[in-house]
Amino acid sequence: MLKLFKRRKHRKMLVVGLDCAPPEVLFHTGAEESLGLKDQLPNLSRLIDEGIYGPLSSSIPCITVPAWCSMLSSKDPGMLGFYGFRNRADYSYDRMNIATGNAVHEKRIWDVLTEEDKTSIIVGVPQTYPIKPLNGILISSFLTPSTDRQYTHPHELRYEIDRVLDGASYDVDVPHFRTEDKDYLLHQIQEMTEKRYSVIKHLLREKPWDFFMFVEIGLDRIHHGMWKFWDTEHNKHEPGNPYEDAIPNYYRYLDRELGEILEILDDDTVVMVVSDHGAKAMDGGFAVNEWLRQEGLLALKEEPRYDGIIPFEKVEVDWKNTTAWGAGGYYARIFMNVEGREPQGKIPAQDYEKVRDQLKEKIENIRDHEGKPMGSMVFKPEDLYKEVRNIAPDLMVYFGNLRWRSLGSFGIPELYTFENDLGPDDANHAQDGVFILWDPRQDHRGRYIEDLQLMDVAPTALDLIGVSTPQDMQGKVIQQ
């Protein structure tokens, strides 16, 4: 296998994680040029123009969990055994588990480096709470319930963070990003990010490391909260609104912080910029469980009220007469009620595949609110993954190829809605994120590369640091 860079000794690596950063914003792709900010981001532009870059295809599903873990372990979601934040704990109808760090049983980059006596500093990477020891330093991510809990390794690092922030509390996330108070949202995001970068720059200067990675969740939060104000193609965009520059301003701020970080680094350090997925305008929401009910595939014991949102967990399902039910989110998870598997299974086991194919076809033929083909993509887990561990959805659906969110609630008067059942949200995820690799010792003249996949990141990082790639990693070392 060819190595990405020739080197006389092992290199250090900094990975800048920009959660939800899309290629259309950072690269000149020819598509949606109105979103392009590359010319306004001198430091990111330098990395692109002197390095190699391209779109980074995410996992399916392309959501934070499992995408970051898939990237850093080089294992697909089936091998990881989780398919979103919430996963079925068993084949009952109501038990779900949250995929915290305890759900991760595969080695991530820093676990491999710890075994090789290399030192890592990890800040804000999803699924790092609860804290697990490593050779180095760790500050957990937005899934941390509270910084009153142990959120650092070593534990005493929290007191050093307090000193760096002059006693201000460290923020792992913004408390409320689905809010109509956009001034409050922007204030939360800016304050959180400034604190994080103060800590990051302190650690870069003061601590030893071979591998340093941080993930900035603020970008995801501002995309979801503010996308309609910026994207002129969004169906809710209002020209001349007071927040048109909110997202570009935040990118410019992140770029300035990146410039300060680059000044700290030496020429032994290779820089990688990655995102777990992209972003796109959300046209609206599709009420998946109401659709299943109208198709005669989901039965309720009583008619739902249409005077308010009713979470699926709050309705009484007539399970013995139900074929399938769904879960909401940026993509849909469809679960089937199978005899001998679920407690009151309706589908005969021998008919499972036939019924699943019929359901898949029905979903693919759904039309949008204007009667046009929605263009939904429907996936069977075993067609995607090397192995399917734990309990995967029977089908996974990108409604409108991620232009529509899946709404699992009842109480929505129509199948199609232009309001989110969980609060304001303007953007959905997109399949492609970003990849940039820059070596201060080499000028690659902005080489654009294609066919990059999320799982290629870990093998490439380990190779550059000078550590052998574990044989069970599914990705490849990205070739020059």
C-alpha positions in Angstrom: 0.0 0.0 0.0 1.4 3.4 -1.0 2.0 5.9 1.8 0.5 9.3 1.6 3.7 11.2 2.5 7.4 10.2 2.5 8.8 11.0 5.9 12.1 10.6 7.7 10.5 10.2 11.1 7.0 9.9 12.5 4.8 13.0 12.3 2.4 14.6 14.7 -1.2 15.1 13.6 -3.8 17.7 14.4 -7.4 16.8 13.4 -9.9 19.7 13.2 -13.4 18.3 13.3 -16.1 20.7 12.0 -19.4 19.0 12.7 -21.8 19.3 9.8 -19.4 21.2 7.5 -20.5 20.7 3.8 -18.2 20.8 0.7 -20.4 23.4 -0.9 -19.3 25.9 1.7 -15.5 25.2 1.9 -14.8 24.1 -1.7 -15.5 25.6 -5.1 -17.7 22.7 -6.3 -19.7 24.4 -9.0 -22.9 23.5 -7.1 -24.7 26.0 -4.9 -22.1 28.6 -5.4 -24.2 31.0 -3.3 -23.1 29.1 -0.2 -19.4 29.1 -1.1 -17.2 30.9 1.5 -13.8 29.7 0.6 -12.5 33.1 -0.6 -13.5 34.6 2.8 -11.6 32.0 4.8 -7.9 32.6 4.3 -6.6 30.0 6.6 -8.8 27.2 5.4 -8.1 28.3 1.9 -4.4 28.0 2.5 -4.8 24.4 3.7 -7.0 23.6 0.6 -4.7 25.4 -1.9 -1.5 23.8 -0.6 -2.9 20.4 0.4 -5.3 17.7 -0.9 -9.0 17.9 -0.4 -12.3 16.5 -1.5 -15.8 15.4 -0.3 -15.8 12.8 2.4 -18.7 10.3 2.1 -20.3 9.8 5.5 -21.7 6.6 7.0 -25.3 5.5 6.4 -27.0 7.0 8.4 -25.1 10.3 8.0 -25.7 11.5 11.6 -23.3 12.4 14.4 -23.8 9.0 16.1 -22.5 6.8 14.5 -20.6 8.9 12.0 -17.7 10.2 14.2 -17.2 6.8 15.7 -17.2 5.2 12.3 -14.5 7.7 11.2 -12.3 7.2 14.1 -12.5 3.4 14.4 -12.7 2.7 10.7 -15.7 0.4 11.3 -19.1 0.8 9.7 -22.2 1.2 11.9 -23.1 -2.4 11.6 -19.8 -3.4 13.1 -20.2 -0.8 15.8 -23.7 -2.0 16.5 -25.5 1.3 16.8 -27.5 3.2 14.2 -28.3 6.5 15.8 -28.4 8.1 19.2 -31.2 5.8 20.4 -31.2 2.1 19.5 -33.4 -0.8 20.4 -32.2 -2.6 23.5 -34.1 -5.8 22.7 -37.1 -6.9 20.6 -39.6 -5.4 23.0 -41.6 -2.4 21.8 -40.3 0.2 24.2 -36.8 -0.4 25.5 -34.2 1.9 23.9 -30.6 2.6 24.8 -28.6 5.8 24.3 -25.4 5.2 22.4 -23.0 6.9 24.9 -19.3 6.0 25.0 -20.2 2.8 26.8 -21.7 1.5 23.5 -18.3 1.8 21.8 -16.5 -1.5 21.9 -14.1 -1.0 18.9 -10.8 0.8 19.2 -10.6 4.4 18.1 -7.5 6.2 17.0 -6.4 7.2 20.5 -6.9 3.6 21.8 -4.5 2.3 19.1 -2.0 5.1 19.9 -2.2 4.4 23.6 -1.1 0.8 22.9 1.8 2.2 21.0 2.8 4.6 23.8 1.8 7.6 21.8 0.1 10.6 23.5 -3.3 11.9 22.5 -5.3 15.0 23.4 -9.1 14.6 22.6 -11.5 17.5 22.9 -15.3 17.4 22.2 -15.3 14.1 20.2 -18.8 12.5 20.4 -19.2 9.3 22.4 -16.4 10.0 24.9 -18.7 10.2 27.9 -18.5 8.3 30.3 -14.8 9.0 30.6 -12.4 6.1 29.8 -8.6 6.4 30.4 -6.1 6.9 27.6 -2.5 7.9 27.3 -3.1 11.6 27.3 -5.9 14.1 27.9 -9.6 14.0 27.1 -12.5 16.5 27.4 -15.8 14.9 26.7 -18.5 16.0 24.3 -22.1 17.2 24.0 -23.5 13.9 25.2 -22.1 14.7 28.7 -25.1 15.2 31.0 -23.3 18.0 33.0 -19.9 19.2 33.7 -20.7 18.6 37.4 -19.9 15.0 36.4 -16.4 13.8 35.5 -16.0 15.2 32.0 -12.1 15.2 31.8 -9.3 12.8 31.9 -7.4 13.1 34.1 -10.0 14.3 36.6 -7.9 17.2 37.9 -7.8 18.7 34.4 -11.2 20.3 35.1 -9.5 22.6 37.6 -6.9 23.6 35.1 -9.8 24.4 32.6 -11.4 26.6 35.4 -8.1 28.6 35.6 -7.8 29.0 31.8 -11.4 30.3 31.7 -11.1 32.5 34.8 -13.7 30.5 36.6 -16.3 30.5 33.8 -17.9 27.1 33.3 -16.8 25.0 30.3 -19.7 24.3 27.9 -19.9 20.9 26.1 -22.9 22.1 24.1 -25.4 24.9 23.9 -28.4 24.3 26.1 -31.1 25.1 23.5 -30.4 25.2 19.8 -34.0 24.6 18.7 -35.2 28.0 19.7 -37.0 30.9 18.0 -34.8 33.3 20.0 -32.0 33.6 17.4 -30.1 36.3 19.3 -29.9 34.0 22.3 -28.9 31.1 20.1 -26.0 33.0 18.5 -24.9 34.2 21.9 -24.8 30.7 23.3 -22.9 29.3 20.3 -20.3 32.1 20.3 -19.7 31.9 24.0 -19.3 28.1 24.0 -16.9 28.2 21.0 -14.7 30.9 22.4 -14.3 28.9 25.7 -13.5 25.8 23.8 -10.8 27.5 21.6 -9.2 29.1 24.7 -8.8 25.6 26.2 -7.6 24.1 22.9 -4.9 26.7 22.4 -3.8 26.2 26.0 -3.5 22.5 25.6 -1.7 22.8 22.3 0.9 25.1 23.9 1.3 23.5 27.3 0.9 19.7 26.9 2.9 17.0 25.0 1.0 15.2 22.2 1.4 13.1 19.1 -2.2 13.2 18.1 -4.6 16.1 18.9 -8.2 16.1 17.8 -11.1 18.4 18.6 -14.7 18.6 17.3 -16.6 21.9 17.1 -20.3 21.2 17.6 -21.2 24.8 17.3 -21.2 24.6 13.5 -23.9 21.9 13.6 -26.0 24.0 16.0 -25.8 27.1 13.9 -26.7 25.2 10.7 -29.8 23.6 12.2 -30.8 26.9 13.9 -30.0 29.4 11.2 -29.9 27.8 7.7 -33.0 29.4 6.3 -31.7 32.8 7.0 -28.6 32.2 4.8 -29.5 29.7 2.1 -31.4 31.7 -0.6 -32.8 28.4 -2.0 -34.4 27.5 1.3 -38.2 27.5 1.0 -38.4 29.7 4.1 -35.7 32.1 3.1 -36.6 35.8 3.4 -34.3 38.2 1.5 -33.0 41.0 3.6 -33.6 39.2 6.9 -31.4 40.4 9.9 -29.5 37.1 10.2 -28.3 36.6 6.6 -24.7 36.9 7.7 -24.9 34.9 10.9 -23.5 31.6 9.5 -20.8 33.3 7.3 -19.7 35.3 10.3 -19.3 32.2 12.4 -17.3 30.5 9.7 -15.0 33.6 9.5 -14.6 33.4 13.3 -13.7 29.7 13.1 -11.2 30.5 10.4 -9.5 33.2 12.6 -9.2 30.7 15.4 -7.7 28.2 13.0 -5.1 30.8 12.0 -4.1 31.2 15.6 -3.8 27.4 16.0 -1.6 27.1 12.9 0.8 29.6 14.4 1.3 27.3 17.4 2.2 24.3 15.3 5.6 23.2 14.1 6.5 21.7 10.7 6.4 18.2 12.2 2.6 18.5 12.4 0.3 17.5 9.6 -3.2 19.0 9.7 -6.4 17.3 8.8 -9.8 19.0 8.6 -12.8 16.7 8.5 -16.6 16.7 9.0 -18.9 13.9 9.9 -21.5 14.9 7.3 -22.7 17.9 5.3 -25.8 20.0 5.5 -28.7 20.9 3.2 -32.0 22.8 3.4 -34.8 20.9 5.0 -38.0 21.1 2.9 -40.2 19.9 5.7 -41.2 16.8 7.7 -43.0 13.6 6.7 -45.2 12.0 9.4 -44.0 8.4 9.0 -46.2 6.7 11.6 -49.3 8.5 10.4 -48.4 7.3 6.8 -48.0 3.8 8.1 -51.4 4.1 9.8 -53.1 5.3 6.7 -51.6 2.4 4.7 -53.1 0.0 7.2 -49.7 -1.1 8.5 -49.9 0.5 12.0 -53.0 0.3 14.2 -53.8 2.4 17.2 -56.3 1.6 20.0 -57.9 5.0 19.7 -57.9 7.8 17.2 -55.1 10.4 17.9 -56.0 13.9 18.8 -55.0 16.6 16.3 -54.8 19.5 18.8 -51.1 19.0 19.7 -48.0 16.9 19.1 -48.3 13.4 20.6 -45.0 11.5 20.8 -45.2 7.9 19.5 -44.3 6.7 23.0 -47.5 8.3 24.3 -50.0 6.6 22.0 -51.5 3.1 22.6 -50.5 0.9 19.7 -52.6 -2.2 18.8 -49.6 -4.4 18.4 -51.3 -7.5 17.3 -52.7 -5.7 14.3 -49.5 -3.7 13.5 -47.1 -4.6 10.7 -44.5 -1.8 11.2 -43.8 1.4 13.0 -41.2 4.1 12.6 -38.9 6.5 14.5 -38.4 10.1 13.8 -35.1 12.0 13.1 -33.1 13.2 10.2 -33.6 9.8 8.7 -36.3 7.2 9.4 -35.9 3.9 11.1 -38.6 1.4 10.2 -39.2 -1.6 12.5 -41.3 -4.6 11.6 -43.5 -6.6 13.9 -42.3 -10.2 13.2 -43.8 -13.4 14.7 -41.5 -15.1 17.0 -39.2 -12.0 17.3 -41.5 -9.2 18.7 -43.8 -10.1 21.6 -47.0 -9.7 19.5 -45.5 -10.3 16.1 -47.9 -10.1 13.2 -45.7 -10.9 10.2 -45.1 -14.6 9.8 -41.4 -15.3 10.0 -41.3 -17.0 6.6 -42.9 -13.8 5.0 -40.4 -11.4 6.5 -38.4 -10.7 3.4 -41.4 -10.5 1.1 -43.2 -8.0 3.4 -40.0 -6.0 3.8 -39.6 -5.7 0.1 -43.2 -4.6 -0.3 -42.7 -2.0 2.4 -39.5 -0.8 0.8 -41.3 -0.4 -2.6 -44.2 1.5 -1.0 -41.8 4.0 0.7 -39.8 4.5 -2.5 -43.1 5.4 -4.3 -44.2 8.0 -1.8 -44.9 11.4 -3.5 -44.4 14.8 -1.9 -47.0 17.4 -1.0 -47.2 18.5 -4.7 -47.7 15.0 -6.0 -44.2 14.7 -7.4 -42.0 11.7 -6.6 -40.2 12.3 -3.3 -37.1 10.4 -4.4 -36.7 8.7 -1.1 -33.8 6.2 -0.5 -34.5 3.0 1.4 -31.7 0.8 2.8 -31.5 -2.7 4.2 -28.8 -2.9 6.8 -27.3 -6.1 5.6 -26.8 -4.5 2.2 -24.7 -1.7 3.7 -22.5 -3.3 6.4 -19.9 -5.9 6.7 -21.8 -7.4 9.7 -25.0 -6.3 11.4 -24.6 -6.3 15.2 -27.2 -5.8 17.9 -30.6 -4.7 16.7 -30.6 -2.7 13.5 -33.7 -1.1 12.0 -35.4 -3.4 9.4 -35.2 -0.5 7.0 -33.5 2.9 7.0 -35.0 5.8 5.0 -33.7 9.1 3.6 -37.0 10.8 2.8 -36.5 12.9 -0.3 -32.8 12.0 -0.1 -32.6 13.9 3.1 -34.7 16.9 2.0 -37.4 15.8 4.4 -37.1 14.9 8.1 -38.9 11.9 9.5 -41.5 12.8 12.1 -42.5 9.9 14.4 -45.1 11.8 16.3 -48.9 11.9 15.9 -51.1 14.9 16.2 -49.9 16.3 12.9 -52.9 17.1 10.7 -51.2 16.3 7.4 -48.6 13.8 6.3 -46.4 16.8 5.3 -45.5 19.5 7.6 -43.2 22.5 7.4 -42.6 22.7 11.2 -40.4 20.3 13.1 -42.1 18.3 15.9 -39.1 18.9 18.2 -38.7 22.6 17.7 -37.3 24.9 15.0 -34.8 23.3 12.7 -33.9 24.6 9.2 -31.3 22.0 7.9 -31.0 18.3 7.4 -27.8 16.4 7.1 -26.2 15.7 3.7 -24.2 12.5 2.8 -20.9 14.3 2.0 -18.7 16.0 4.5 -15.3 17.5 3.9 -11.7 16.3 3.9 -8.6 18.4 3.8 -5.0 17.2 4.5 -2.1 19.7 4.7 1.6 19.1 5.3 3.6 22.2 6.0 6.6 20.5 4.4 4.9 19.8 1.1 2.9 21.8 -1.4 0.3 19.6 -3.1 -1.1 22.6 -5.0 -4.7 22.0 -4.0 -5.1 18.5 -5.4 -8.8 17.5 -5.5 -9.5 13.9 -4.9 -12.7 11.8 -5.0 -14.0 8.5 -3.6 -13.1 9.3 0.0 -15.0 7.6 2.7 -15.3 8.4 6.4 -13.5 5.1 7.4 -10.4 6.2 5.5 -9.6 8.9 8.1 -8.3 6.6 10.9 -5.9 4.5 8.7 -4.5 7.6 7.1 -3.9 9.4 10.5 -2.2 6.3 12.0 0.0 5.9 8.9 1.1 9.5 9.1 1.9 9.2 12.8 4.0 6.1 12.0 1.7 3.4 13.5 0.6 0.3 11.7 -3.0 0.2 10.7 -4.9 -2.6 12.5 -5.9 -5.3 10.1 -9.6 -5.1 11.0 -10.0 -1.5 10.0 -12.3 -1.2 7.0 -10.9 2.0 5.5 -7.8 2.6 3.4 -4.8 4.8 3.7 -5.5 7.7 1.4 -2.9 7.7 -1.4 -1.1 10.7 -2.7 
